[in-house]
Amino acid sequence: MEDKIIERLAAYENAIGQFEDVIAADAAVIRKEYGIISAQEMKAQFAKLEESDQLLNIAIVGRVRAGKSSLLNSIFFDGKPVLPKAAMPMTASLTVMTYGDSFSATVEYFSADDIARIKKEHAEFKRERDRVYEEKKSAEEERARNFGESPDKDKIDRATNAVMKGNHKFASWDQYERMMKGAAPTVESQNLAASSLEEFLGKLNEYVGSSGAKTPYTKSVEMRLPVENLRGIRIVDTPGINDPVISREARTNEYLKECDVAFIVSPAGQFISKEDTNLMDRLTKKESVRELYLVASQADTQLHGLEVLERSGGNLGAAIKMNSAVLTEIALGNLRDLKKNNPEIGDQFDQLINDGEGRVMITSAMCHAMYLQFDDRNSWDADMNHAWGLLGGSYPADFTNDAGGKESLKQLSGVENVREKINFARSQKDKIIACKKDEYAKYQLDKIDYFSQKLAQKVKEKIDWLNSIENKEATLDRLAKCKAALEGVSAS
């Protein structure tokens, strides 16, 4: 099938080249809209899928603040902040992890073009914020005059922030504000090396830490780490959905194109939102990923409601099981509705729907960190102590002694379950990659067929238009030959 796809695409490119004056502009627009690559790029993509020693690419994706980095730290680094929480989630760097014989990393900085674009959006956001501020200020001053009061400046600020919080340029504004506090790097990339994880963390913090001097300028980090669980796989930790930085989003998309397995991380309190289902639709339809797992993060926060406590009888194990069943049904219900209302989706979510219990997991990175630090509870932060108090109050029988409390935290963390899924995917690498190759080929063929239909339609529209005007014979003949050439490829 691969040869057929490449040959057909090359034939279309040849036909477009012959009639460049007639159809080239329309073809370029359609190709961009549907992500149709060149025959040469297609050939290279299929060759990459044929590589016998390729790594299994596992993407960790989800909306911002979903807890992706915290989950990965729990799975691979015993909770150590190798992947730190971003200073501002929408500006987190793209992170790629593979196995290496020693601790090393390559840090890539934003280019001059990237910074110029961020600066431009920073200025646009500031102008818009100033406009909104003046609007809210006038409204507050009028209100204050009517009531004989002084204008409330805090109220003006809150009203302005409420409007601007959803502005898509907010991330660029925040990014550039941080950039202005430091000096831009004079090189395009930086290589790091360390002899231990502790030394590696110390060096890495400057580039990705919340207060790192170079963090605002870091676009991506590729890490090579001597961690056994990374053998044979490549982990891609994405910055989050809707990345505001175009070049970084393009880089993320390139990694997603090579993705074989995806773990969609979604907060348990807002499990599988429209953003999440849109992402899943894209991964399965556009990137041909069929191995999907859903991870409900921060699941411990959903165990304290009155209904959960009553139905579980205050038994933690029963509450976890009930919570898992509820979240699974929420996810599968959303997917069934999506499939029902969009028949073109086909079978892309069937694996998830048919094996829901095996592909939906609940996790709590905080509980995992508490479990790891249980013997040194003086090291717990305020959030950990608060969580411990809530759990003890809701499920006293499970937290009456140290042994029971520690085991309960381990049960709540869910980390081992995710590790098992990753290891299972690793063991099925050859099968997963073969299936992805077949799905990718079918999808590309469908796209090319649709491409030809759209091109033929564009030519027909031109013919119809010409039929309505005078002196059309020469152009009409040219269009007819172009249309015949395109249809000839489809019939081949």
C-alpha positions in Angstrom: 0.0 0.0 0.0 2.9 2.4 0.8 4.1 2.3 -2.8 0.6 3.0 -4.1 0.2 6.0 -1.8 3.6 7.5 -2.8 3.0 6.9 -6.5 -0.5 8.4 -6.4 0.7 11.5 -4.5 3.6 11.9 -6.9 1.2 11.7 -9.8 -1.0 14.4 -8.4 2.1 16.6 -7.8 3.1 16.0 -11.4 -0.4 16.9 -12.7 -0.4 20.1 -10.5 3.0 21.0 -11.8 1.8 20.7 -15.4 -1.1 23.0 -14.8 0.5 25.2 -12.2 -1.2 28.3 -13.5 -4.7 26.7 -13.2 -4.6 24.8 -9.8 -1.4 25.3 -7.9 -2.7 28.0 -5.5 -5.9 26.0 -4.7 -3.8 22.8 -4.2 -1.5 24.6 -1.7 -4.4 25.8 0.4 -6.0 22.3 0.5 -2.7 20.7 1.3 -2.1 23.0 4.2 -5.7 22.6 5.5 -5.5 18.8 5.6 -1.8 18.4 6.4 -1.0 16.6 3.1 2.8 16.2 2.9 4.9 15.8 -0.3 5.5 12.4 -1.8 9.2 12.7 -0.8 8.2 13.4 2.9 5.7 10.5 2.7 8.4 8.1 1.6 10.7 9.2 4.4 7.8 8.8 6.9 7.2 5.2 5.8 10.9 4.5 5.9 11.0 5.7 9.5 8.2 3.4 10.4 10.2 0.5 8.9 13.2 1.1 11.2 13.7 -2.1 13.3 15.5 -0.4 16.1 13.2 2.5 16.6 12.0 3.5 20.1 8.4 3.2 21.2 7.2 6.8 21.3 5.0 7.6 24.3 3.3 11.0 24.5 2.0 12.4 27.8 -0.6 15.0 26.8 -3.4 17.0 28.3 -4.5 20.5 29.1 -2.5 22.8 31.3 -2.3 22.1 35.0 -3.4 18.5 34.4 -0.4 17.2 36.4 1.6 15.6 33.5 5.1 16.5 34.9 4.2 15.4 38.4 3.0 12.1 37.2 6.2 11.5 35.2 8.3 12.4 38.2 6.4 9.8 40.2 6.8 7.1 37.6 10.4 7.5 36.6 12.2 9.5 39.4 10.5 8.5 42.7 8.9 11.9 42.9 12.1 14.0 42.5 11.4 17.2 40.5 13.4 16.3 37.4 10.4 17.7 35.4 9.6 20.8 37.4 6.2 22.5 37.5 6.3 25.4 35.1 6.6 28.9 36.4 3.5 29.6 34.2 1.9 26.4 32.7 1.3 27.7 29.2 5.0 28.5 28.9 6.4 25.2 30.0 9.1 23.7 27.8 8.7 20.7 25.6 10.6 17.8 27.3 11.8 14.6 25.7 13.3 11.7 27.7 15.2 8.7 26.5 17.6 6.2 28.1 21.3 7.2 28.2 24.5 5.8 29.8 24.9 9.0 31.8 23.0 12.1 32.8 23.0 14.6 29.9 20.6 17.0 28.2 20.4 19.3 25.2 18.6 22.6 25.9 17.3 24.5 22.8 16.5 28.2 23.2 13.9 30.3 21.5 15.1 31.8 18.2 15.3 35.5 17.5 12.1 35.1 15.4 10.4 33.3 18.3 11.3 36.1 20.7 10.2 38.8 18.3 6.8 37.2 17.9 6.4 36.8 21.7 7.4 40.5 22.1 4.9 41.5 19.5 2.1 39.6 21.2 3.2 41.0 24.6 2.7 44.6 23.3 -0.7 43.7 21.7 -1.8 42.2 25.0 -0.7 45.2 27.0 -2.5 47.6 24.6 -5.7 45.6 24.9 -5.3 45.4 28.7 -4.9 49.1 29.0 -8.0 49.6 26.9 -10.1 47.3 29.1 -8.7 48.9 32.2 -9.8 52.3 31.1 -13.2 50.9 30.2 -13.6 49.3 33.7 -12.2 52.4 35.4 -14.8 54.7 33.7 -17.6 52.3 34.7 -16.4 52.1 38.3 -15.9 55.9 38.6 -19.4 56.4 37.3 -20.8 53.9 39.8 -18.8 55.6 42.7 -20.2 59.0 41.8 -23.7 57.7 41.8 -23.3 56.3 45.3 -21.1 59.1 46.6 -18.1 56.8 47.1 -14.5 56.7 46.1 -13.6 54.4 43.1 -12.4 50.9 44.2 -9.1 50.4 42.4 -9.0 46.7 43.4 -12.4 46.2 41.9 -11.1 47.8 38.6 -8.1 45.5 38.6 -10.2 42.4 39.3 -12.7 43.2 36.5 -9.8 43.9 34.1 -8.1 40.6 35.0 -11.3 38.7 34.6 -11.7 39.9 31.1 -8.0 39.4 30.1 -7.4 36.0 31.7 -8.9 34.2 28.8 -7.0 36.2 26.2 -4.8 33.8 24.1 -1.9 36.3 24.2 -1.7 36.3 28.0 0.9 33.5 27.8 3.1 35.6 25.5 2.7 38.6 27.8 3.8 36.5 30.8 6.6 34.9 28.9 8.1 38.3 27.8 7.7 39.8 31.2 9.9 37.0 32.5 12.4 37.4 29.6 12.9 41.1 30.4 14.1 40.2 33.9 17.1 38.3 32.5 19.6 38.3 29.6 18.9 36.4 26.4 21.3 33.5 25.7 23.9 34.1 23.0 23.8 30.6 21.7 21.1 28.5 20.0 21.5 25.5 22.4 23.3 24.3 25.4 24.6 20.8 26.4 24.5 19.7 30.0 26.3 16.7 31.6 26.3 15.4 35.2 27.6 12.4 37.1 24.6 12.0 39.4 20.9 12.8 39.5 21.4 15.4 42.2 24.0 17.2 40.1 21.8 16.9 37.0 18.9 18.5 38.9 21.1 21.3 40.1 22.2 22.2 36.6 18.8 21.6 35.0 17.1 24.0 37.4 18.7 27.0 35.7 17.0 26.1 32.4 13.6 24.8 33.5 13.1 25.6 37.1 10.4 28.1 38.2 13.1 30.7 39.1 15.8 29.5 36.6 17.7 32.4 35.0 17.3 30.9 31.5 13.9 29.3 32.0 12.0 32.0 30.0 14.2 31.4 27.0 14.0 27.6 27.0 12.0 26.1 24.2 12.7 22.4 24.6 14.9 20.0 26.6 16.0 16.5 25.4 17.2 14.4 28.3 19.2 11.2 28.3 19.1 9.4 31.6 20.4 6.1 33.0 16.9 5.0 34.2 16.1 1.4 33.4 12.4 2.2 32.9 13.3 4.4 29.9 15.0 1.6 27.9 13.4 1.1 24.5 11.0 4.1 24.8 10.9 7.8 24.2 8.8 9.9 26.6 7.4 13.2 25.2 6.1 15.6 27.9 4.1 18.2 26.0 3.7 21.9 27.2 0.0 21.6 27.1 -2.8 22.0 24.6 -2.9 25.2 22.5 0.7 26.2 22.9 1.0 30.0 22.2 4.5 29.7 20.8 4.2 28.7 17.1 7.6 27.1 16.6 7.4 25.1 19.8 3.9 23.9 18.9 5.3 22.9 15.5 8.0 20.9 17.3 5.5 19.3 19.5 3.4 18.3 16.5 6.4 16.7 14.9 6.8 14.5 18.0 3.1 13.7 18.0 3.3 12.5 14.4 5.7 9.8 15.6 3.6 9.0 18.7 2.8 5.3 19.1 1.0 5.4 22.5 -0.6 8.3 24.3 -1.5 8.8 27.9 -4.1 11.6 28.2 -3.9 13.2 31.6 -7.0 14.9 32.8 -7.8 16.2 36.3 -10.3 14.0 38.1 -12.5 17.0 39.1 -13.0 17.9 35.4 -12.4 14.5 33.8 -12.3 14.3 30.0 -13.3 17.8 29.0 -14.1 18.9 25.4 -10.4 19.9 25.1 -9.4 16.3 26.0 -11.8 14.7 23.5 -10.7 17.1 20.8 -7.1 16.1 21.5 -8.0 12.4 21.4 -9.9 12.9 18.1 -6.8 14.5 16.7 -4.4 11.9 17.9 -6.4 9.0 16.6 -7.6 10.6 13.3 -4.7 12.8 12.3 -1.8 11.0 13.9 -3.2 7.4 13.7 -2.6 6.6 17.3 -4.8 3.7 18.5 -3.1 2.9 21.9 -4.8 5.4 24.2 -4.9 5.4 28.0 -6.8 7.9 30.2 -5.3 9.0 33.5 -7.4 10.8 36.1 -4.9 12.9 38.0 -5.4 14.5 41.5 -7.9 11.7 42.2 -7.6 12.1 46.0 -9.4 15.4 45.8 -12.6 13.6 44.7 -12.9 11.3 47.8 -14.4 13.7 50.3 -17.9 14.3 49.0 -20.8 13.4 51.1 -22.2 10.9 48.5 -18.8 9.1 48.2 -18.5 8.8 52.0 -22.0 7.5 52.5 -21.9 5.0 49.6 -18.4 3.7 50.6 -19.3 3.5 54.3 -16.0 5.4 55.0 -14.0 2.5 53.5 -11.1 3.9 51.4 -10.8 0.8 49.1 -14.5 1.0 48.3 -14.3 4.7 47.7 -11.4 4.3 45.3 -13.2 1.6 43.4 -16.4 3.6 43.2 -14.5 6.7 42.1 -12.7 4.7 39.4 -16.0 3.3 38.1 -17.6 6.8 38.0 -14.6 8.4 36.2 -14.5 5.5 33.7 -18.2 5.8 32.9 -17.8 9.6 32.5 -15.0 9.0 30.0 -16.7 6.2 28.0 -20.0 8.1 28.0 -18.4 11.1 26.4 -16.7 8.9 23.8 -19.9 7.1 23.0 -21.7 10.4 22.5 -18.9 11.7 20.4 -19.0 8.6 18.2 -22.8 8.7 18.0 -22.9 12.3 16.9 -20.0 12.1 14.6 -20.3 8.9 12.5 -17.2 9.7 10.5 -15.1 8.9 13.6 -15.5 5.2 12.8 -13.7 2.7 15.1 -11.0 5.0 16.4 -12.2 4.9 20.0 -13.4 1.3 20.1 -10.4 0.0 21.9 -11.0 2.5 24.7 -14.7 1.9 24.8 -14.4 -1.9 24.8 -11.5 -2.0 27.3 -12.5 0.9 29.5 -11.6 -0.5 32.9 -8.2 -1.5 31.6 -7.4 1.8 30.0 -8.7 4.3 32.6 -6.5 4.9 35.7 -6.8 7.1 38.7 -3.6 8.7 40.2 -2.4 11.1 42.8 1.1 12.4 42.5 0.8 14.1 45.9 -0.2 10.9 47.6 2.8 9.2 45.9 5.1 11.9 47.2 3.6 11.6 50.7 4.1 7.8 50.6 7.8 8.2 49.6 8.4 10.7 52.3 6.3 9.0 54.9 9.2 8.1 57.3 10.2 11.8 57.3 6.9 13.6 57.6 8.6 16.8 58.8 9.6 17.2 55.2 5.9 17.4 54.1 4.8 20.8 52.8 1.6 22.5 53.8 -0.4 20.9 50.9 0.6 17.4 51.9 -0.3 18.0 55.6 -3.6 19.4 54.5 -4.3 16.4 52.3 -3.3 14.1 55.2 -5.8 15.8 57.5 -8.6 15.5 55.0 -7.9 11.8 54.4 -7.7 11.0 58.0 -10.9 12.8 58.7 -12.8 11.1 55.9 -11.4 7.6 56.3 -10.2 7.3 59.9 -10.1 3.5 59.9 -7.6 3.5 57.1 -5.3 6.1 58.7 -5.4 5.1 62.4 -1.8 3.8 62.4 1.4 4.5 60.4 1.5 1.1 58.6 -2.1 1.5 57.4 -1.7 5.1 56.5 1.4 4.5 54.4 -0.2 1.6 52.6 -3.3 3.7 51.9 -1.2 6.4 50.4 0.5 3.9 48.1 -2.9 2.6 47.0 -4.1 6.1 46.3 -1.1 7.1 44.3 -1.9 4.7 41.4 1.7 5.0 40.1 2.3 1.3 39.9 -0.7 0.9 37.6 0.6 3.5 35.1 4.0 1.9 35.2 2.5 -1.5 34.4 0.7 0.0 31.4 3.9 1.6 30.1 5.8 -1.7 30.5 3.0 -3.6 28.8 3.1 -1.1 25.8 6.9 -1.6 25.7 6.4 -5.4 25.5 4.0 -4.9 22.6 6.2 -2.5 20.7 6.4 -4.4 17.4 2.7 -5.1 17.3 1.8 -1.5 18.1 4.1 0.0 15.5 2.9 -2.4 12.8 -0.8 -1.5 13.6 0.1 2.2 13.5 1.8 1.8 10.2 -1.3 0.2 8.7 -3.6 2.8 10.2 -1.3 5.6 9.0 -1.3 4.2 5.4 -5.1 3.9 5.3 -5.5 7.4 6.7 -3.0 8.9 4.2 -4.8 7.2 1.3 -8.1 8.6 2.4 -6.6 12.0 2.7 -5.1 11.8 -0.8 -8.5 10.7 -2.2 -10.2 13.6 -0.5 -7.4 15.9 -1.8 -8.2 14.8 -5.4 -11.9 15.3 -4.9 -11.4 18.8 -3.6 -9.0 19.7 -6.5 -11.4 18.4 -9.1 -14.2 20.4 -7.4 -12.1 23.5 -7.6 -11.4 23.0 -11.3 -15.2 22.3 -12.0 -16.0 25.6 -10.2 -13.6 27.4 -12.6 -15.1 25.7 -15.6 -18.6 26.7 -14.5 -17.5 30.2 -14.0 -15.8 30.4 -17.4 -19.0 29.0 -19.0 -20.7 32.1 -17.8 -18.4 34.6 -19.6 -17.2 35.3 -23.1 -13.8 34.6 -24.8 -13.3 31.5 -22.6 -12.2 28.8 -25.1 -8.4 28.8 -24.5 -8.7 28.8 -20.7 -11.6 26.3 -20.7 -9.5 23.9 -22.8 -6.6 24.3 -20.3 -8.9 23.6 -17.4 -10.5 20.6 -19.1 -7.1 19.0 -19.6 -6.1 19.7 -16.0 -9.3 18.0 -14.8 -8.7 15.0 -17.0 -5.2 14.6 -15.7 -6.4 14.7 -12.1 -9.2 12.2 -12.8 -6.7 10.0 -14.6 -4.6 9.7 -11.5 -7.7 8.7 -9.4 -8.6 6.0 -11.8 -5.1 4.5 -11.8 
